[in-house]
Amino acid sequence: MTKTIRTATGGGHALLLLLGLLAAFAPARAEEDQAQQFTPEFRQIHTSSDPKHTPKIIAPDSVRRGAWFNVTVSVGVGSMHPSLQEHFVRYIALYKDSVEIARAYLHPVYSAPTVTFTVALDEGGSLRAVAEPTHSAAWEASKKISVLP
């Protein structure tokens, strides 16, 4: 004796297609909802000084054109920013004027909020360090640097 078992597959494919479409639009909606939660003060970069949040830039005042040099950025001009699971520095970015030239992402607990970048410049300008902690908008500091021929 032979038994025939029938399954409905057409409806299953339609359900999978519908779930796939919903998943594709969910991240965009979530980002919009999250962006609306933040006040303008949270999104705007802080340029004032705060002992635990303002980046500190250690770099030479002048360098030779095209020569590699180190720029160390630590977060906290008065004391080091904490690196806890619930409150840490997400990243430290280095800019030359308005162009980002380096970025390091930090891990909570295991990464100290200090980074050394090795860079070279063609022309003088302003080095800007931007550090973003988990509980506020990013903080910024800058330092003028000249480039010698």
PyMOL commands that set and color helices and strands:
alter all, ss='L'
color gray80, all
select helices_A, chain A and resi 10-37+40-43
alter helices_A, ss='H'
color red, helices_A
select strands_A, chain A and resi 55-58+62-64+69-75+89-96+99-105+114-119+125-133+139-148
alter strands_A, ss='S'
color yellow, strands_A
deselect
rebuild
show_as cartoon
